[in-house]
Every structure is written in C-alpha cells, then in structure tokens.
C-alpha cells in the first residue's frame, strides 16, 4: 500500500509542473568615488576604503595568487609523479616481457639443438629388426644345442 501511494505521488509530481517566480531587480551599485578628510561626512552611502583596507585588499589578492600558484605547482608535481610511476611500471613490464621472450628463444634453440642432434629415423627400425634377428638366432641356437 505504501509503495502504491509513493508511486502515485511521484507520478503526480512528475506530471504537474512547478513554476517559480523570482522578482527581478536591476540593482546598479553606486560606484562614485570621492576622498574624505578626517571627520568629514560622506555625501553618499557606500564602502569606505582607507589606505589600510586597500593594503588588505592588495595583500589578500597577492595571497590568493600565491595560493593558486602553489596549488598549480602541487598539481603539476602530482601529475609528474603519476607520469613517472606509469613510466616505471611500463619499463618494468617491458623488461619482464623481454626476459620472457629471451627465455622462450633459448628454449626454442635448445629444442632445435635436440631435434638436429637426434639420430636418423632409420636407426630405430634397424635396431628393432636386428634385435629380433639376434633373438631368433639365439633361440634357434639354444634349441639346436639342447636337442643334440
């Protein structure tokens, strides 16, 4: 039941558009600048800028610039470290693959050496036939000697 109510409310909210109206005011700041003597009343309402406040604004701006420069340097160094780490990883992977490749080449060369140095194909059948003939001859010889 709760699920059905939640679905109906969400569908109702989706279907019915909500409109917001804002009051638009064109506020133009008063940018008149004048100098005041000590104790003199300002001819308009505004912000009082003294040499100290101007110095503070200037120092705040310099501080923001310095912070941005430091953040930029930090981000550059961070990226450079990431690039260096990736380079080192790729280099170690490359060396590993080169070693694997070299070991495979050595294995292939050893197998080729074994294949080249193996005896010819005719030796095994001749050895089997010779063994059979020698065995048959020995058997005939023993049988002849026993029967005599």
TIPAKE-369025 format. One record per residue: residue number from 1; residue in three letters; x, y, z of N, C-alpha, C in turn. Coordinates in Angstrom, 2 decimals. Example, Ala and Ser with C-alpha at 12.3 -4.5 7.8 and 13.67 -1.06 7.14 Angstrom:
<lumses>
1,ALA,13.19,-5.69,7.80,12.30,-4.50,7.80,13.20,-3.30,7.80
2,SER,12.85,-2.25,7.08,13.67,-1.06,7.14,12.90,0.03,7.87
</lumses>
This chain:
<lumses>
1,UNK,0.83,-1.19,0.00,0.00,0.00,0.00,0.88,1.26,0.00
2,UNK,1.93,1.23,0.82,2.83,2.39,0.88,3.53,2.60,-0.46
3,UNK,3.88,1.48,-1.11,4.54,1.58,-2.42,3.62,2.21,-3.45
4,UNK,2.34,1.85,-3.42,1.38,2.39,-4.39,1.21,3.89,-4.17
5,UNK,1.11,4.30,-2.90,0.96,5.73,-2.60,2.20,6.50,-3.03
6,UNK,3.37,5.92,-2.78,4.62,6.58,-3.18,4.71,6.71,-4.70
7,UNK,4.28,5.68,-5.41,4.31,5.74,-6.87,3.35,6.78,-7.39
8,UNK,2.13,6.82,-6.82,1.14,7.81,-7.27,1.62,9.23,-6.99
9,UNK,2.21,9.46,-5.84,2.71,10.80,-5.52,3.85,11.20,-6.47
10,UNK,4.75,10.26,-6.74,5.87,10.60,-7.62,5.39,10.86,-9.04
11,UNK,4.38,10.08,-9.51,3.83,10.32,-10.84,3.11,11.67,-10.87
12,UNK,2.39,11.99,-9.79,1.70,13.28,-9.72,2.66,14.44,-9.73
13,UNK,3.79,14.29,-9.06,4.78,15.36,-9.04,5.48,15.51,-10.39
14,UNK,5.65,14.40,-11.07,6.29,14.47,-12.39,5.37,15.12,-13.41
15,UNK,4.09,14.79,-13.34,3.13,15.29,-14.32,2.83,16.78,-14.11
16,UNK,2.63,17.19,-12.88,2.27,18.59,-12.64,3.54,19.43,-12.53
17,UNK,3.72,20.37,-13.44,4.93,21.20,-13.40,4.85,22.24,-12.28
18,UNK,5.99,22.48,-11.72,6.06,23.52,-10.69,6.78,24.71,-11.27
19,UNK,6.26,25.89,-10.98,6.87,27.10,-11.51,7.28,27.99,-10.35
20,UNK,8.42,28.58,-10.52,8.90,29.51,-9.51,9.06,30.88,-10.16
21,UNK,8.61,31.89,-9.47,8.72,33.25,-9.99,9.67,34.01,-9.08
22,UNK,10.58,34.69,-9.69,11.53,35.49,-8.93,11.34,36.95,-9.31
23,UNK,11.57,37.77,-8.32,11.48,39.20,-8.58,12.78,39.65,-9.20
24,UNK,12.67,40.30,-10.29,13.87,40.77,-10.97,14.07,42.24,-10.61
25,UNK,15.21,42.50,-10.07,15.56,43.88,-9.74,16.85,44.22,-10.44
26,UNK,16.88,45.28,-11.07,18.12,45.74,-11.69,18.81,46.67,-10.70
27,UNK,19.63,46.09,-9.87,20.33,46.86,-8.86,21.67,47.28,-9.44
28,UNK,21.87,48.54,-9.53,23.13,49.08,-10.02,23.89,49.63,-8.82
29,UNK,25.05,49.08,-8.55,25.79,49.58,-7.40,26.25,51.02,-7.63
30,UNK,26.32,51.74,-6.54,26.77,53.13,-6.61,28.29,53.13,-6.63
31,UNK,28.87,53.48,-7.74,30.31,53.40,-7.92,30.98,54.78,-7.88
32,UNK,30.39,55.69,-7.17,31.03,57.00,-7.05,32.19,56.91,-6.08
33,UNK,33.26,57.57,-6.41,34.45,57.56,-5.55,34.79,59.01,-5.22
34,UNK,35.07,59.21,-3.95,35.48,60.54,-3.50,36.42,60.39,-2.32
35,UNK,37.23,61.40,-2.10,38.11,61.39,-0.94,37.44,62.15,0.19
36,UNK,37.69,61.66,1.40,37.13,62.31,2.58,38.26,62.74,3.50
37,UNK,38.08,63.86,4.10,39.04,64.30,5.12,38.61,63.70,6.45
38,UNK,39.51,63.73,7.40,39.24,63.16,8.72,38.06,63.89,9.36
39,UNK,37.03,63.13,9.75,35.85,63.69,10.40,34.80,64.19,9.42
40,UNK,35.07,64.21,8.15,34.11,64.67,7.15,33.07,63.59,6.90
41,UNK,31.84,64.04,6.69,30.75,63.11,6.47,30.69,62.76,4.98
42,UNK,30.44,61.46,4.67,30.38,61.01,3.28,29.10,61.53,2.63
43,UNK,29.17,61.99,1.42,28.00,62.54,0.74,27.03,61.45,0.24
44,UNK,27.42,60.19,0.32,26.54,59.10,-0.14,26.87,57.86,0.67
45,UNK,25.96,56.88,0.67,26.19,55.62,1.38,27.06,54.73,0.49
46,UNK,28.00,54.04,1.05,28.87,53.17,0.25,29.89,52.48,1.12
47,UNK,30.97,52.09,0.53,32.03,51.38,1.23,33.18,52.35,1.43
48,UNK,33.69,52.33,2.65,34.81,53.21,2.98,36.11,52.48,2.71
49,UNK,36.92,53.03,1.83,38.22,52.45,1.52,39.30,53.35,2.11
50,UNK,39.97,52.80,3.07,41.08,53.52,3.68,42.37,52.94,3.11
51,UNK,43.50,53.59,3.33,44.78,53.01,2.86,45.02,51.63,3.45
52,UNK,44.59,51.44,4.72,44.76,50.11,5.34,43.89,49.07,4.65
53,UNK,42.63,49.45,4.32,41.75,48.48,3.67,42.24,48.19,2.25
54,UNK,42.78,49.21,1.56,43.34,48.97,0.24,44.55,48.04,0.32
55,UNK,45.38,48.25,1.34,46.54,47.38,1.55,46.08,45.95,1.83
56,UNK,45.03,45.83,2.65,44.49,44.50,2.95,43.95,43.84,1.68
57,UNK,43.22,44.59,0.86,42.70,44.04,-0.39,43.84,43.60,-1.30
58,UNK,44.88,44.44,-1.37,46.03,44.11,-2.19,46.73,42.85,-1.68
59,UNK,46.92,42.77,-0.36,47.58,41.59,0.23,46.72,40.34,0.07
60,UNK,45.40,40.50,0.21,44.51,39.35,0.01,44.60,38.84,-1.43
61,UNK,44.66,39.78,-2.38,44.78,39.39,-3.78,46.11,38.67,-4.02
62,UNK,47.20,39.22,-3.44,48.50,38.58,-3.59,48.49,37.18,-2.96
63,UNK,47.84,37.05,-1.81,47.74,35.75,-1.14,46.97,34.76,-2.00
64,UNK,45.86,35.22,-2.60,45.09,34.33,-3.46,45.92,33.88,-4.66
65,UNK,46.66,34.82,-5.24,47.51,34.48,-6.38,48.58,33.49,-5.95
66,UNK,49.18,33.73,-4.79,50.21,32.83,-4.28,49.64,31.43,-4.01
67,UNK,48.45,31.38,-3.42,47.80,30.08,-3.17,47.50,29.36,-4.48
68,UNK,47.01,30.10,-5.46,46.72,29.49,-6.76,47.99,28.97,-7.43
69,UNK,49.07,29.76,-7.33,50.34,29.31,-7.90,50.83,28.05,-7.19
70,UNK,50.73,28.02,-5.87,51.17,26.84,-5.12,50.31,25.62,-5.45
71,UNK,49.00,25.84,-5.56,48.12,24.72,-5.93,48.46,24.22,-7.33
72,UNK,48.75,25.16,-8.23,49.12,24.78,-9.59,50.42,23.97,-9.59
73,UNK,51.42,24.44,-8.86,52.69,23.71,-8.77,52.48,22.32,-8.17
74,UNK,51.65,22.26,-7.12,51.36,20.98,-6.48,50.70,20.02,-7.47
75,UNK,49.71,20.51,-8.21,49.02,19.67,-9.19,49.99,19.21,-10.29
76,UNK,50.87,20.11,-10.73,51.86,19.73,-11.74,52.79,18.64,-11.22
77,UNK,53.27,18.81,-9.98,54.16,17.81,-9.41,53.44,16.48,-9.21
78,UNK,52.18,16.55,-8.82,51.38,15.33,-8.64,51.23,14.60,-9.97
79,UNK,50.91,15.35,-11.02,50.79,14.74,-12.34,52.13,14.17,-12.82
80,UNK,53.21,14.91,-12.56,54.53,14.43,-12.97,54.88,13.13,-12.23
81,UNK,54.55,13.05,-10.95,54.81,11.82,-10.19,53.98,10.66,-10.74
82,UNK,52.74,10.93,-11.11,51.90,9.88,-11.69,52.48,9.41,-13.02
83,UNK,52.95,10.37,-13.83,53.55,10.00,-15.11,54.82,9.19,-14.89
84,UNK,55.65,9.60,-13.92,56.88,8.86,-13.63,56.57,7.45,-13.14
85,UNK,55.54,7.32,-12.30,55.15,5.99,-11.82,54.68,5.11,-12.97
86,UNK,53.90,5.68,-13.87,53.43,4.93,-15.03,54.62,4.53,-15.92
87,UNK,55.57,5.44,-16.09,56.77,5.14,-16.89,57.54,3.97,-16.27
88,UNK,57.73,4.04,-14.96,58.48,2.97,-14.27,57.74,1.64,-14.40
89,UNK,56.43,1.68,-14.27,55.63,0.45,-14.41,55.76,-0.11,-15.81
90,UNK,55.65,0.74,-16.80,55.77,0.28,-18.19,57.17,-0.26,-18.48
91,UNK,58.19,0.39,-17.92,59.56,-0.08,-18.12,59.76,-1.46,-17.50
92,UNK,59.26,-1.65,-16.28,59.41,-2.96,-15.63,58.63,-4.03,-16.39
93,UNK,57.43,-3.68,-16.89,56.67,-4.65,-17.69,57.43,-5.00,-18.98
94,UNK,58.03,-3.99,-19.59,58.79,-4.22,-20.82,59.97,-5.15,-20.55
95,UNK,60.70,-4.90,-19.45,61.83,-5.75,-19.11,61.38,-7.18,-18.83
96,UNK,60.24,-7.31,-18.14,59.71,-8.65,-17.85,59.38,-9.38,-19.15
97,UNK,58.71,-8.69,-20.08,58.35,-9.32,-21.35,59.60,-9.66,-22.17
98,UNK,60.61,-8.82,-22.11,61.86,-9.12,-22.82,62.53,-10.36,-22.24
99,UNK,62.52,-10.50,-20.91,63.12,-11.69,-20.29,62.33,-12.94,-20.66
100,UNK,61.00,-12.83,-20.65,60.17,-13.98,-21.06,60.48,-14.36,-22.50
101,UNK,60.58,-13.36,-23.36,60.87,-13.59,-24.77,62.24,-14.25,-24.94
102,UNK,63.24,-13.76,-24.21,64.58,-14.34,-24.30,64.59,-15.79,-23.81
103,UNK,63.85,-16.07,-22.73,63.80,-17.46,-22.24,63.09,-18.36,-23.25
104,UNK,62.06,-17.85,-23.92,61.39,-18.64,-24.95,62.33,-18.89,-26.13
105,UNK,63.10,-17.89,-26.50,64.07,-18.07,-27.59,65.10,-19.14,-27.21
106,UNK,65.61,-19.07,-25.95,66.58,-20.08,-25.50,65.96,-21.48,-25.51
107,UNK,64.71,-21.59,-25.12,64.01,-22.89,-25.11,63.86,-23.41,-26.54
108,UNK,63.49,-22.53,-27.46,63.35,-22.94,-28.86,64.68,-23.39,-29.43
109,UNK,65.74,-22.65,-29.10,67.07,-23.03,-29.59,67.50,-24.38,-29.03
110,UNK,67.21,-24.63,-27.75,67.58,-25.93,-27.17,66.76,-27.06,-27.81
111,UNK,65.50,-26.81,-28.09,64.69,-27.83,-28.77,65.18,-28.07,-30.19
112,UNK,65.58,-27.01,-30.87,66.15,-27.16,-32.21,67.44,-27.97,-32.15
113,UNK,68.27,-27.71,-31.15,69.52,-28.45,-30.98,69.24,-29.94,-30.76
114,UNK,68.24,-30.23,-29.93,67.86,-31.62,-29.68,67.34,-32.26,-30.97
115,UNK,66.53,-31.51,-31.72,65.98,-32.05,-32.96,67.07,-32.29,-33.99
116,UNK,68.05,-31.42,-34.05,69.14,-31.58,-35.03,70.04,-32.75,-34.63
117,UNK,70.32,-32.90,-33.35,71.25,-33.93,-32.89,70.61,-35.29,-32.68
118,UNK,69.35,-35.45,-32.91,68.74,-36.77,-32.71,69.16,-37.69,-33.84
119,UNK,69.14,-38.99,-33.55,69.59,-39.95,-34.57,68.60,-40.01,-35.72
120,UNK,69.07,-40.50,-36.84,68.20,-40.56,-38.01,67.02,-41.51,-37.80
121,UNK,66.01,-41.36,-38.63,64.78,-42.14,-38.49,64.98,-43.63,-38.79
122,UNK,65.96,-44.00,-39.57,66.14,-45.40,-39.96,66.82,-46.22,-38.88
123,UNK,67.45,-45.58,-37.88,68.22,-46.31,-36.87,67.30,-47.15,-35.98
124,UNK,66.20,-46.63,-35.56,65.31,-47.36,-34.64,64.71,-48.61,-35.30
125,UNK,64.17,-48.53,-36.50,63.65,-49.78,-37.11,64.75,-50.82,-37.34
126,UNK,65.95,-50.37,-37.73,67.06,-51.31,-37.95,67.45,-51.96,-36.63
127,UNK,67.46,-51.15,-35.54,67.83,-51.71,-34.24,66.79,-52.73,-33.79
128,UNK,65.52,-52.47,-34.02,64.46,-53.42,-33.63,64.58,-54.71,-34.46
129,UNK,64.78,-54.57,-35.75,64.90,-55.74,-36.63,66.13,-56.56,-36.28
130,UNK,67.23,-55.88,-36.01,68.45,-56.56,-35.63,68.26,-57.30,-34.31
131,UNK,67.61,-56.68,-33.35,67.35,-57.34,-32.06,66.48,-58.58,-32.26
132,UNK,65.48,-58.46,-33.13,64.60,-59.61,-33.40,65.38,-60.76,-34.04
133,UNK,66.22,-60.40,-35.03,67.02,-61.43,-35.72,68.00,-62.08,-34.75
134,UNK,68.67,-61.28,-33.93,69.63,-61.83,-32.95,68.90,-62.71,-31.94
135,UNK,67.74,-62.26,-31.47,66.96,-63.06,-30.52,66.51,-64.37,-31.14
136,UNK,66.06,-64.31,-32.39,65.62,-65.53,-33.07,66.80,-66.47,-33.27
137,UNK,67.94,-65.93,-33.64,69.14,-66.76,-33.85,69.58,-67.42,-32.56
138,UNK,69.55,-66.67,-31.46,69.95,-67.23,-30.16,68.96,-68.33,-29.78
139,UNK,67.69,-68.12,-30.00,66.69,-69.13,-29.67,66.89,-70.40,-30.49
140,UNK,67.14,-70.24,-31.77,67.39,-71.41,-32.62,68.66,-72.12,-32.20
141,UNK,69.68,-71.34,-31.83,70.94,-71.93,-31.38,70.76,-72.70,-30.09
142,UNK,70.04,-72.14,-29.15,69.82,-72.84,-27.88,68.99,-74.10,-28.11
143,UNK,67.98,-73.99,-28.93,67.12,-75.15,-29.21,67.94,-76.26,-29.90
144,UNK,68.80,-75.90,-30.81,69.65,-76.87,-31.50,70.60,-77.51,-30.51
145,UNK,71.19,-76.71,-29.62,72.15,-77.24,-28.66,71.47,-78.14,-27.66
146,UNK,70.26,-77.85,-27.25,69.55,-78.69,-26.29,69.13,-80.03,-26.95
147,UNK,68.77,-80.01,-28.19,68.32,-81.20,-28.87,69.50,-82.13,-29.25
148,UNK,70.68,-81.72,-29.25,71.85,-82.53,-29.62,72.28,-83.35,-28.51
</lumses>
